[in-house]
Amino acid sequence: MLFSQFFAPTSKDIPADAKIASHILMLRSGMITQTASGIYCWLPLAVRVLEKITKIICEEQDRIGAQKVYFTTIQPADLWIESGRYEAYGKEMLRIKDRKDGDFLYSPTNEEQATDVFRKYVKSYRGMPVMLYQIHWKFRDEIRPRFGVMRGREFLMKDGYSFDISFEAAKETYRKIFKSYLRTFRRIGVTAIPVQADPGAIGGNMSHEFQILAETGESTLYYDRKLPTASDEELMTTFAVTDERYDPKTTPISESELMISKGIEVGHIFYFGTKYSKPMNAFVLDENGEKLYPEMGSYGIGVSRLIAAIIEASHDTRGIIWPEAVAPFDVTILNLHMKNKKCVEIAQKIYDAISLRKEVLYDDRFISVGEKLADADLIGIPYQIIIGQKKIENGIVELKNRKTGEIVEMSCEQIIARFV
């Protein structure tokens, strides 16, 4: 992709209403633009990151047998009245009427609709277990939207729902989802700590949050010092809680073993049994022809929020530092002298060669050297190939690692070999 043709409206200015790094950097790098309070348009740079994250999530969900669907964003109120949540959910739910005066809502979550789909088509225990998931836009009318996409009103979310024939089977599904989330976050390139959590408005009695460590996190985490080296199985029971659940009098570990950090919630999984299947009469027949109400679970990842959390955990004073797995591009080529024939020739040669294997952003704009270097650091692509007229006379280009800041001099052929 040529930067001259890429829609990425970067800016030097710090927006007056942006208070945290992710909000500032997403606006300055041209990833998002605000449409209304807590509602943003996602521009090409951000979309590339969203798509890489969703691809990883889908691969890990498919791996454990979950099947992708798309539930509707607009749902009839009747489903929520059945479950008892229509009035209880509160003002965060956007309630609307259609032209026939029917009551509808803009989906904040999909337990009811998933249960409705299940009961329509699964009539026997032989059709279970069932795991469905989607990655779709949601809306919650936050009373005080803030921090950009970190706490917006419209957001992209992965939500999944499981239906099992027994508590033991549901517990096994929960374990599979738990491990799949750990793999997902590792592949994305972040450290997510699973903490025991309250189920909140979803309901249930077994729940974990997944928190990314970041100094600007809203949650305070208390966890066992051994947690970072624990196995995936051990992580389900290793002590880790948020400040809402922390009680120094009942904490099962000593003060010397206790770690305290700030975190940003990016995922939440729940087991809630028959909380929805019973009131919505979503039963199957067991082997004796008796009614069996499925044991259910719900599993979410805040995809758009995750992007902000990654930035909060990985940035410096110059801009974003993307993990390689989800960076909008793998490499950026910075031709610092577009009027120099040799620079143009070498930049084009490198671009043509490595773009066959890698996603490359070639900065071919006629702007100052300082602007190109600043934009490259701001956008945060993992590797920068820097081509300047002085060193190119000796056949040398520079390779900069955005994360470490290390710069290595290489020949054109060495650069191509490095990425092809």
MIROKOL-125637 format. One record per residue (C-alpha): residue number from 0; residue in three letters; chain; x, y negated, z negated. Coordinates in steps of 0.1 Angstrom, whole numbers, plus 5000, padded with zeros to 4 digits. Example, Ala and Ser with C-alpha at 12.3 -4.5 7.8 and 13.67 -1.06 7.14 Angstrom:
BEGIN
+-----+--------+--------+------+------+------+
: num : residu : chaine :    x :    y :    z :
+-----+--------+--------+------+------+------+
:   0 :    ala :      A : 5123 : 5045 : 4922 :
:   1 :    ser :      A : 5137 : 5011 : 4929 :
+-----+--------+--------+------+------+------+
END
This chain:
BEGIN
+-----+--------+--------+------+------+------+
: num : residu : chaine :    x :    y :    z :
+-----+--------+--------+------+------+------+
:   0 :    met :      A : 5000 : 5000 : 5000 :
:   1 :    leu :      A : 5013 : 4966 : 5009 :
:   2 :    phe :      A : 5009 : 4940 : 4982 :
:   3 :    ser :      A : 5000 : 4914 : 5007 :
:   4 :    gln :      A : 4969 : 4935 : 5015 :
:   5 :    phe :      A : 4961 : 4947 : 4980 :
:   6 :    phe :      A : 4934 : 4929 : 4960 :
:   7 :    ala :      A : 4952 : 4923 : 4927 :
:   8 :    pro :      A : 4946 : 4887 : 4916 :
:   9 :    thr :      A : 4974 : 4883 : 4891 :
:  10 :    ser :      A : 4977 : 4852 : 4869 :
:  11 :    lys :      A : 5003 : 4836 : 4846 :
:  12 :    asp :      A : 4976 : 4820 : 4825 :
:  13 :    ile :      A : 4965 : 4835 : 4792 :
:  14 :    pro :      A : 4926 : 4835 : 4790 :
:  15 :    ala :      A : 4914 : 4814 : 4761 :
:  16 :    asp :      A : 4889 : 4839 : 4749 :
:  17 :    ala :      A : 4912 : 4869 : 4751 :
:  18 :    lys :      A : 4927 : 4878 : 4717 :
:  19 :    ile :      A : 4943 : 4912 : 4720 :
:  20 :    ala :      A : 4970 : 4925 : 4744 :
:  21 :    ser :      A : 4948 : 4948 : 4765 :
:  22 :    his :      A : 4922 : 4921 : 4772 :
:  23 :    ile :      A : 4949 : 4896 : 4781 :
:  24 :    leu :      A : 4969 : 4919 : 4803 :
:  25 :    met :      A : 4939 : 4934 : 4821 :
:  26 :    leu :      A : 4927 : 4900 : 4830 :
:  27 :    arg :      A : 4962 : 4886 : 4839 :
:  28 :    ser :      A : 4970 : 4917 : 4861 :
:  29 :    gly :      A : 4938 : 4915 : 4880 :
:  30 :    met :      A : 4923 : 4947 : 4867 :
:  31 :    ile :      A : 4890 : 4933 : 4856 :
:  32 :    thr :      A : 4869 : 4902 : 4858 :
:  33 :    gln :      A : 4841 : 4893 : 4834 :
:  34 :    thr :      A : 4805 : 4891 : 4847 :
:  35 :    ala :      A : 4787 : 4886 : 4815 :
:  36 :    ser :      A : 4794 : 4890 : 4778 :
:  37 :    gly :      A : 4808 : 4925 : 4774 :
:  38 :    ile :      A : 4803 : 4934 : 4810 :
:  39 :    tyr :      A : 4831 : 4935 : 4835 :
:  40 :    cys :      A : 4838 : 4943 : 4872 :
:  41 :    trp :      A : 4866 : 4968 : 4877 :
:  42 :    leu :      A : 4890 : 4958 : 4904 :
:  43 :    pro :      A : 4912 : 4980 : 4926 :
:  44 :    leu :      A : 4942 : 4982 : 4902 :
:  45 :    ala :      A : 4920 : 4993 : 4873 :
:  46 :    val :      A : 4900 : 5017 : 4895 :
:  47 :    arg :      A : 4932 : 5036 : 4905 :
:  48 :    val :      A : 4939 : 5042 : 4867 :
:  49 :    leu :      A : 4903 : 5052 : 4860 :
:  50 :    glu :      A : 4903 : 5077 : 4888 :
:  51 :    lys :      A : 4936 : 5093 : 4876 :
:  52 :    ile :      A : 4922 : 5096 : 4841 :
:  53 :    thr :      A : 4889 : 5111 : 4852 :
:  54 :    lys :      A : 4907 : 5136 : 4874 :
:  55 :    ile :      A : 4927 : 5149 : 4844 :
:  56 :    ile :      A : 4896 : 5150 : 4822 :
:  57 :    cys :      A : 4877 : 5169 : 4849 :
:  58 :    glu :      A : 4905 : 5194 : 4854 :
:  59 :    glu :      A : 4906 : 5202 : 4817 :
:  60 :    gln :      A : 4869 : 5205 : 4814 :
:  61 :    asp :      A : 4866 : 5228 : 4844 :
:  62 :    arg :      A : 4894 : 5249 : 4829 :
:  63 :    ile :      A : 4873 : 5258 : 4799 :
:  64 :    gly :      A : 4841 : 5265 : 4819 :
:  65 :    ala :      A : 4823 : 5232 : 4816 :
:  66 :    gln :      A : 4803 : 5222 : 4847 :
:  67 :    lys :      A : 4801 : 5187 : 4860 :
:  68 :    val :      A : 4767 : 5170 : 4865 :
:  69 :    tyr :      A : 4753 : 5135 : 4868 :
:  70 :    phe :      A : 4725 : 5126 : 4844 :
:  71 :    thr :      A : 4705 : 5095 : 4851 :
:  72 :    thr :      A : 4714 : 5062 : 4837 :
:  73 :    ile :      A : 4677 : 5052 : 4834 :
:  74 :    gln :      A : 4658 : 5076 : 4812 :
:  75 :    pro :      A : 4621 : 5079 : 4802 :
:  76 :    ala :      A : 4615 : 5069 : 4766 :
:  77 :    asp :      A : 4594 : 5100 : 4761 :
:  78 :    leu :      A : 4625 : 5122 : 4758 :
:  79 :    trp :      A : 4638 : 5100 : 4730 :
:  80 :    ile :      A : 4604 : 5099 : 4712 :
:  81 :    glu :      A : 4605 : 5138 : 4712 :
:  82 :    ser :      A : 4639 : 5138 : 4695 :
:  83 :    gly :      A : 4629 : 5111 : 4670 :
:  84 :    arg :      A : 4656 : 5087 : 4681 :
:  85 :    tyr :      A : 4638 : 5062 : 4702 :
:  86 :    glu :      A : 4630 : 5038 : 4673 :
:  87 :    ala :      A : 4659 : 5050 : 4651 :
:  88 :    tyr :      A : 4686 : 5041 : 4676 :
:  89 :    gly :      A : 4682 : 5004 : 4670 :
:  90 :    lys :      A : 4688 : 4973 : 4691 :
:  91 :    glu :      A : 4719 : 4987 : 4708 :
:  92 :    met :      A : 4695 : 5006 : 4731 :
:  93 :    leu :      A : 4684 : 4985 : 4761 :
:  94 :    arg :      A : 4646 : 4992 : 4764 :
:  95 :    ile :      A : 4629 : 4984 : 4797 :
:  96 :    lys :      A : 4595 : 4988 : 4815 :
:  97 :    asp :      A : 4590 : 4997 : 4851 :
:  98 :    arg :      A : 4563 : 4982 : 4873 :
:  99 :    lys :      A : 4537 : 5007 : 4861 :
: 100 :    asp :      A : 4544 : 4995 : 4825 :
: 101 :    gly :      A : 4562 : 5028 : 4817 :
: 102 :    asp :      A : 4587 : 5028 : 4789 :
: 103 :    phe :      A : 4623 : 5035 : 4799 :
: 104 :    leu :      A : 4658 : 5029 : 4786 :
: 105 :    tyr :      A : 4693 : 5024 : 4799 :
: 106 :    ser :      A : 4713 : 5055 : 4787 :
: 107 :    pro :      A : 4736 : 5049 : 4757 :
: 108 :    thr :      A : 4741 : 5087 : 4755 :
: 109 :    asn :      A : 4725 : 5119 : 4769 :
: 110 :    glu :      A : 4717 : 5145 : 4742 :
: 111 :    glu :      A : 4680 : 5143 : 4750 :
: 112 :    gln :      A : 4684 : 5145 : 4788 :
: 113 :    ala :      A : 4709 : 5174 : 4786 :
: 114 :    thr :      A : 4685 : 5193 : 4763 :
: 115 :    asp :      A : 4656 : 5186 : 4787 :
: 116 :    val :      A : 4676 : 5199 : 4817 :
: 117 :    phe :      A : 4685 : 5230 : 4797 :
: 118 :    arg :      A : 4650 : 5238 : 4786 :
: 119 :    lys :      A : 4636 : 5235 : 4821 :
: 120 :    tyr :      A : 4659 : 5262 : 4835 :
: 121 :    val :      A : 4673 : 5285 : 4808 :
: 122 :    lys :      A : 4647 : 5308 : 4794 :
: 123 :    ser :      A : 4668 : 5338 : 4782 :
: 124 :    tyr :      A : 4698 : 5342 : 4759 :
: 125 :    arg :      A : 4715 : 5359 : 4789 :
: 126 :    gly :      A : 4718 : 5325 : 4805 :
: 127 :    met :      A : 4741 : 5312 : 4777 :
: 128 :    pro :      A : 4765 : 5297 : 4769 :
: 129 :    val :      A : 4760 : 5265 : 4789 :
: 130 :    met :      A : 4785 : 5236 : 4790 :
: 131 :    leu :      A : 4776 : 5205 : 4810 :
: 132 :    tyr :      A : 4795 : 5173 : 4813 :
: 133 :    gln :      A : 4796 : 5141 : 4832 :
: 134 :    ile :      A : 4816 : 5109 : 4836 :
: 135 :    his :      A : 4792 : 5081 : 4840 :
: 136 :    trp :      A : 4784 : 5045 : 4831 :
: 137 :    lys :      A : 4766 : 5037 : 4798 :
: 138 :    phe :      A : 4752 : 5007 : 4782 :
: 139 :    arg :      A : 4750 : 4997 : 4745 :
: 140 :    asp :      A : 4739 : 4962 : 4736 :
: 141 :    glu :      A : 4766 : 4955 : 4711 :
: 142 :    ile :      A : 4757 : 4927 : 4687 :
: 143 :    arg :      A : 4791 : 4912 : 4691 :
: 144 :    pro :      A : 4810 : 4923 : 4722 :
: 145 :    arg :      A : 4847 : 4916 : 4719 :
: 146 :    phe :      A : 4882 : 4926 : 4728 :
: 147 :    gly :      A : 4874 : 4930 : 4765 :
: 148 :    val :      A : 4866 : 4966 : 4776 :
: 149 :    met :      A : 4876 : 4978 : 4741 :
: 150 :    arg :      A : 4842 : 4969 : 4728 :
: 151 :    gly :      A : 4821 : 4961 : 4758 :
: 152 :    arg :      A : 4784 : 4966 : 4764 :
: 153 :    glu :      A : 4788 : 4985 : 4797 :
: 154 :    phe :      A : 4814 : 5013 : 4797 :
: 155 :    leu :      A : 4825 : 5045 : 4815 :
: 156 :    met :      A : 4822 : 5076 : 4793 :
: 157 :    lys :      A : 4828 : 5113 : 4796 :
: 158 :    asp :      A : 4800 : 5130 : 4777 :
: 159 :    gly :      A : 4796 : 5168 : 4775 :
: 160 :    tyr :      A : 4769 : 5190 : 4759 :
: 161 :    ser :      A : 4771 : 5227 : 4749 :
: 162 :    phe :      A : 4744 : 5253 : 4742 :
: 163 :    asp :      A : 4753 : 5285 : 4723 :
: 164 :    ile :      A : 4733 : 5314 : 4709 :
: 165 :    ser :      A : 4748 : 5314 : 4674 :
: 166 :    phe :      A : 4768 : 5293 : 4650 :
: 167 :    glu :      A : 4799 : 5315 : 4655 :
: 168 :    ala :      A : 4796 : 5310 : 4693 :
: 169 :    ala :      A : 4791 : 5273 : 4689 :
: 170 :    lys :      A : 4822 : 5271 : 4666 :
: 171 :    glu :      A : 4842 : 5288 : 4693 :
: 172 :    thr :      A : 4830 : 5263 : 4719 :
: 173 :    tyr :      A : 4839 : 5235 : 4696 :
: 174 :    arg :      A : 4874 : 5250 : 4692 :
: 175 :    lys :      A : 4878 : 5252 : 4730 :
: 176 :    ile :      A : 4867 : 5215 : 4734 :
: 177 :    phe :      A : 4890 : 5204 : 4706 :
: 178 :    lys :      A : 4920 : 5220 : 4723 :
: 179 :    ser :      A : 4910 : 5208 : 4757 :
: 180 :    tyr :      A : 4909 : 5172 : 4744 :
: 181 :    leu :      A : 4944 : 5176 : 4729 :
: 182 :    arg :      A : 4957 : 5188 : 4763 :
: 183 :    thr :      A : 4938 : 5160 : 4781 :
: 184 :    phe :      A : 4954 : 5132 : 4761 :
: 185 :    arg :      A : 4989 : 5148 : 4763 :
: 186 :    arg :      A : 4986 : 5149 : 4801 :
: 187 :    ile :      A : 4974 : 5113 : 4802 :
: 188 :    gly :      A : 5006 : 5105 : 4783 :
: 189 :    val :      A : 4993 : 5093 : 4749 :
: 190 :    thr :      A : 4995 : 5107 : 4714 :
: 191 :    ala :      A : 4959 : 5112 : 4700 :
: 192 :    ile :      A : 4955 : 5122 : 4664 :
: 193 :    pro :      A : 4924 : 5142 : 4656 :
: 194 :    val :      A : 4908 : 5131 : 4623 :
: 195 :    gln :      A : 4878 : 5144 : 4605 :
: 196 :    ala :      A : 4849 : 5120 : 4611 :
: 197 :    asp :      A : 4813 : 5111 : 4603 :
: 198 :    pro :      A : 4789 : 5121 : 4631 :
: 199 :    gly :      A : 4770 : 5088 : 4629 :
: 200 :    ala :      A : 4739 : 5083 : 4651 :
: 201 :    ile :      A : 4745 : 5115 : 4670 :
: 202 :    gly :      A : 4740 : 5137 : 4639 :
: 203 :    gly :      A : 4756 : 5169 : 4628 :
: 204 :    asn :      A : 4780 : 5184 : 4603 :
: 205 :    met :      A : 4812 : 5191 : 4621 :
: 206 :    ser :      A : 4830 : 5162 : 4638 :
: 207 :    his :      A : 4864 : 5150 : 4648 :
: 208 :    glu :      A : 4875 : 5116 : 4662 :
: 209 :    phe :      A : 4906 : 5113 : 4685 :
: 210 :    gln :      A : 4926 : 5082 : 4677 :
: 211 :    ile :      A : 4955 : 5067 : 4696 :
: 212 :    leu :      A : 4981 : 5051 : 4673 :
: 213 :    ala :      A : 4983 : 5014 : 4679 :
: 214 :    glu :      A : 4992 : 4984 : 4657 :
: 215 :    thr :      A : 4961 : 4966 : 4669 :
: 216 :    gly :      A : 4937 : 4995 : 4661 :
: 217 :    glu :      A : 4905 : 4988 : 4643 :
: 218 :    ser :      A : 4907 : 5020 : 4622 :
: 219 :    thr :      A : 4931 : 5028 : 4594 :
: 220 :    leu :      A : 4942 : 5064 : 4595 :
: 221 :    tyr :      A : 4954 : 5085 : 4566 :
: 222 :    tyr :      A : 4971 : 5117 : 4576 :
: 223 :    asp :      A : 4995 : 5145 : 4566 :
: 224 :    arg :      A : 5031 : 5137 : 4575 :
: 225 :    lys :      A : 5033 : 5172 : 4592 :
: 226 :    leu :      A : 5004 : 5164 : 4616 :
: 227 :    pro :      A : 5026 : 5153 : 4646 :
: 228 :    thr :      A : 5043 : 5187 : 4646 :
: 229 :    ala :      A : 5013 : 5209 : 4638 :
: 230 :    ser :      A : 5000 : 5234 : 4663 :
: 231 :    asp :      A : 4967 : 5229 : 4680 :
: 232 :    glu :      A : 4950 : 5253 : 4657 :
: 233 :    glu :      A : 4965 : 5237 : 4626 :
: 234 :    leu :      A : 4953 : 5203 : 4638 :
: 235 :    met :      A : 4917 : 5213 : 4632 :
: 236 :    thr :      A : 4923 : 5216 : 4595 :
: 237 :    thr :      A : 4953 : 5194 : 4588 :
: 238 :    phe :      A : 4943 : 5164 : 4566 :
: 239 :    ala :      A : 4936 : 5133 : 4586 :
: 240 :    val :      A : 4907 : 5108 : 4580 :
: 241 :    thr :      A : 4898 : 5072 : 4587 :
: 242 :    asp :      A : 4895 : 5046 : 4560 :
: 243 :    glu :      A : 4858 : 5052 : 4557 :
: 244 :    arg :      A : 4864 : 5087 : 4544 :
: 245 :    tyr :      A : 4896 : 5082 : 4525 :
: 246 :    asp :      A : 4895 : 5086 : 4488 :
: 247 :    pro :      A : 4928 : 5086 : 4470 :
: 248 :    lys :      A : 4913 : 5106 : 4441 :
: 249 :    thr :      A : 4903 : 5135 : 4463 :
: 250 :    thr :      A : 4930 : 5135 : 4489 :
: 251 :    pro :      A : 4944 : 5170 : 4491 :
: 252 :    ile :      A : 4980 : 5160 : 4498 :
: 253 :    ser :      A : 5006 : 5141 : 4477 :
: 254 :    glu :      A : 5013 : 5104 : 4482 :
: 255 :    ser :      A : 5048 : 5113 : 4495 :
: 256 :    glu :      A : 5033 : 5134 : 4523 :
: 257 :    leu :      A : 5007 : 5107 : 4533 :
: 258 :    met :      A : 5011 : 5086 : 4564 :
: 259 :    ile :      A : 4991 : 5054 : 4571 :
: 260 :    ser :      A : 4987 : 5040 : 4606 :
: 261 :    lys :      A : 4963 : 5020 : 4627 :
: 262 :    gly :      A : 4944 : 5038 : 4654 :
: 263 :    ile :      A : 4919 : 5032 : 4682 :
: 264 :    glu :      A : 4891 : 5058 : 4687 :
: 265 :    val :      A : 4891 : 5072 : 4722 :
: 266 :    gly :      A : 4872 : 5104 : 4718 :
: 267 :    his :      A : 4846 : 5120 : 4694 :
: 268 :    ile :      A : 4833 : 5155 : 4693 :
: 269 :    phe :      A : 4803 : 5168 : 4673 :
: 270 :    tyr :      A : 4786 : 5200 : 4664 :
: 271 :    phe :      A : 4750 : 5194 : 4654 :
: 272 :    gly :      A : 4732 : 5228 : 4656 :
: 273 :    thr :      A : 4695 : 5226 : 4664 :
: 274 :    lys :      A : 4691 : 5189 : 4657 :
: 275 :    tyr :      A : 4678 : 5184 : 4693 :
: 276 :    ser :      A : 4668 : 5219 : 4705 :
: 277 :    lys :      A : 4642 : 5224 : 4678 :
: 278 :    pro :      A : 4623 : 5191 : 4679 :
: 279 :    met :      A : 4624 : 5192 : 4718 :
: 280 :    asn :      A : 4612 : 5229 : 4717 :
: 281 :    ala :      A : 4642 : 5239 : 4739 :
: 282 :    phe :      A : 4642 : 5276 : 4730 :
: 283 :    val :      A : 4653 : 5308 : 4748 :
: 284 :    leu :      A : 4641 : 5344 : 4742 :
: 285 :    asp :      A : 4666 : 5366 : 4724 :
: 286 :    glu :      A : 4671 : 5403 : 4730 :
: 287 :    asn :      A : 4640 : 5411 : 4709 :
: 288 :    gly :      A : 4618 : 5386 : 4728 :
: 289 :    glu :      A : 4619 : 5362 : 4698 :
: 290 :    lys :      A : 4624 : 5324 : 4700 :
: 291 :    leu :      A : 4661 : 5313 : 4697 :
: 292 :    tyr :      A : 4669 : 5277 : 4694 :
: 293 :    pro :      A : 4704 : 5269 : 4708 :
: 294 :    glu :      A : 4732 : 5257 : 4686 :
: 295 :    met :      A : 4744 : 5225 : 4703 :
: 296 :    gly :      A : 4774 : 5202 : 4704 :
: 297 :    ser :      A : 4783 : 5169 : 4720 :
: 298 :    tyr :      A : 4817 : 5158 : 4732 :
: 299 :    gly :      A : 4827 : 5123 : 4743 :
: 300 :    ile :      A : 4857 : 5104 : 4757 :
: 301 :    gly :      A : 4856 : 5066 : 4762 :
: 302 :    val :      A : 4872 : 5065 : 4796 :
: 303 :    ser :      A : 4872 : 5027 : 4801 :
: 304 :    arg :      A : 4880 : 5021 : 4765 :
: 305 :    leu :      A : 4909 : 5046 : 4768 :
: 306 :    ile :      A : 4926 : 5023 : 4794 :
: 307 :    ala :      A : 4926 : 4994 : 4769 :
: 308 :    ala :      A : 4939 : 5018 : 4742 :
: 309 :    ile :      A : 4968 : 5029 : 4764 :
: 310 :    ile :      A : 4977 : 4993 : 4770 :
: 311 :    glu :      A : 4975 : 4985 : 4733 :
: 312 :    ala :      A : 4998 : 5014 : 4725 :
: 313 :    ser :      A : 5022 : 5008 : 4755 :
: 314 :    his :      A : 5031 : 4972 : 4764 :
: 315 :    asp :      A : 5057 : 4945 : 4757 :
: 316 :    thr :      A : 5059 : 4908 : 4760 :
: 317 :    arg :      A : 5062 : 4910 : 4798 :
: 318 :    gly :      A : 5032 : 4932 : 4805 :
: 319 :    ile :      A : 5018 : 4968 : 4807 :
: 320 :    ile :      A : 5039 : 4999 : 4805 :
: 321 :    trp :      A : 5019 : 5027 : 4821 :
: 322 :    pro :      A : 5024 : 5064 : 4813 :
: 323 :    glu :      A : 5035 : 5080 : 4846 :
: 324 :    ala :      A : 5005 : 5103 : 4848 :
: 325 :    val :      A : 4979 : 5075 : 4850 :
: 326 :    ala :      A : 4999 : 5045 : 4865 :
: 327 :    pro :      A : 4981 : 5028 : 4894 :
: 328 :    phe :      A : 5012 : 5035 : 4915 :
: 329 :    asp :      A : 5042 : 5057 : 4910 :
: 330 :    val :      A : 5067 : 5032 : 4924 :
: 331 :    thr :      A : 5068 : 4995 : 4934 :
: 332 :    ile :      A : 5093 : 4982 : 4960 :
: 333 :    leu :      A : 5103 : 4946 : 4954 :
: 334 :    asn :      A : 5117 : 4930 : 4985 :
: 335 :    leu :      A : 5131 : 4898 : 4970 :
: 336 :    his :      A : 5141 : 4882 : 5003 :
: 337 :    met :      A : 5114 : 4887 : 5029 :
: 338 :    lys :      A : 5132 : 4864 : 5054 :
: 339 :    asn :      A : 5164 : 4886 : 5052 :
: 340 :    lys :      A : 5164 : 4910 : 5081 :
: 341 :    lys :      A : 5185 : 4936 : 5063 :
: 342 :    cys :      A : 5163 : 4935 : 5032 :
: 343 :    val :      A : 5132 : 4940 : 5053 :
: 344 :    glu :      A : 5148 : 4969 : 5072 :
: 345 :    ile :      A : 5159 : 4987 : 5041 :
: 346 :    ala :      A : 5126 : 4981 : 5022 :
: 347 :    gln :      A : 5106 : 4994 : 5052 :
: 348 :    lys :      A : 5128 : 5025 : 5055 :
: 349 :    ile :      A : 5124 : 5033 : 5018 :
: 350 :    tyr :      A : 5087 : 5026 : 5019 :
: 351 :    asp :      A : 5081 : 5049 : 5049 :
: 352 :    ala :      A : 5101 : 5077 : 5033 :
: 353 :    ile :      A : 5088 : 5078 : 4998 :
: 354 :    ser :      A : 5052 : 5069 : 5005 :
: 355 :    leu :      A : 5048 : 5104 : 5020 :
: 356 :    arg :      A : 5051 : 5119 : 4985 :
: 357 :    lys :      A : 5044 : 5091 : 4961 :
: 358 :    glu :      A : 5019 : 5063 : 4957 :
: 359 :    val :      A : 5039 : 5031 : 4965 :
: 360 :    leu :      A : 5031 : 4995 : 4962 :
: 361 :    tyr :      A : 5054 : 4975 : 4985 :
: 362 :    asp :      A : 5056 : 4938 : 4975 :
: 363 :    asp :      A : 5060 : 4922 : 5009 :
: 364 :    arg :      A : 5046 : 4888 : 4998 :
: 365 :    phe :      A : 5063 : 4856 : 5006 :
: 366 :    ile :      A : 5066 : 4843 : 4971 :
: 367 :    ser :      A : 5095 : 4835 : 4948 :
: 368 :    val :      A : 5118 : 4861 : 4933 :
: 369 :    gly :      A : 5107 : 4852 : 4898 :
: 370 :    glu :      A : 5070 : 4857 : 4907 :
: 371 :    lys :      A : 5077 : 4891 : 4922 :
: 372 :    leu :      A : 5097 : 4903 : 4892 :
: 373 :    ala :      A : 5071 : 4889 : 4867 :
: 374 :    asp :      A : 5042 : 4905 : 4885 :
: 375 :    ala :      A : 5060 : 4939 : 4886 :
: 376 :    asp :      A : 5065 : 4938 : 4849 :
: 377 :    leu :      A : 5030 : 4926 : 4843 :
: 378 :    ile :      A : 5014 : 4954 : 4863 :
: 379 :    gly :      A : 5036 : 4979 : 4847 :
: 380 :    ile :      A : 5043 : 5005 : 4874 :
: 381 :    pro :      A : 5068 : 5030 : 4860 :
: 382 :    tyr :      A : 5096 : 5025 : 4886 :
: 383 :    gln :      A : 5107 : 4993 : 4904 :
: 384 :    ile :      A : 5130 : 4995 : 4935 :
: 385 :    ile :      A : 5146 : 4961 : 4937 :
: 386 :    ile :      A : 5161 : 4950 : 4970 :
: 387 :    gly :      A : 5181 : 4918 : 4970 :
: 388 :    gln :      A : 5203 : 4902 : 4997 :
: 389 :    lys :      A : 5236 : 4902 : 4978 :
: 390 :    lys :      A : 5237 : 4939 : 4969 :
: 391 :    ile :      A : 5221 : 4951 : 5001 :
: 392 :    glu :      A : 5251 : 4939 : 5020 :
: 393 :    asn :      A : 5270 : 4966 : 5002 :
: 394 :    gly :      A : 5243 : 4992 : 5008 :
: 395 :    ile :      A : 5231 : 4990 : 4972 :
: 396 :    val :      A : 5195 : 4987 : 4958 :
: 397 :    glu :      A : 5185 : 4988 : 4921 :
: 398 :    leu :      A : 5161 : 5012 : 4904 :
: 399 :    lys :      A : 5145 : 4998 : 4872 :
: 400 :    asn :      A : 5127 : 5020 : 4847 :
: 401 :    arg :      A : 5099 : 4998 : 4834 :
: 402 :    lys :      A : 5096 : 5016 : 4801 :
: 403 :    thr :      A : 5133 : 5016 : 4791 :
: 404 :    gly :      A : 5144 : 4986 : 4811 :
: 405 :    glu :      A : 5174 : 5006 : 4824 :
: 406 :    ile :      A : 5186 : 4995 : 4858 :
: 407 :    val :      A : 5207 : 5019 : 4880 :
: 408 :    glu :      A : 5224 : 5010 : 4912 :
: 409 :    met :      A : 5219 : 5035 : 4941 :
: 410 :    ser :      A : 5222 : 5038 : 4978 :
: 411 :    cys :      A : 5192 : 5038 : 5001 :
: 412 :    glu :      A : 5196 : 5075 : 5006 :
: 413 :    gln :      A : 5199 : 5082 : 4969 :
: 414 :    ile :      A : 5167 : 5063 : 4962 :
: 415 :    ile :      A : 5148 : 5082 : 4989 :
: 416 :    ala :      A : 5162 : 5115 : 4975 :
: 417 :    arg :      A : 5151 : 5105 : 4940 :
: 418 :    phe :      A : 5114 : 5102 : 4950 :
: 419 :    val :      A : 5109 : 5126 : 4979 :
+-----+--------+--------+------+------+------+
END
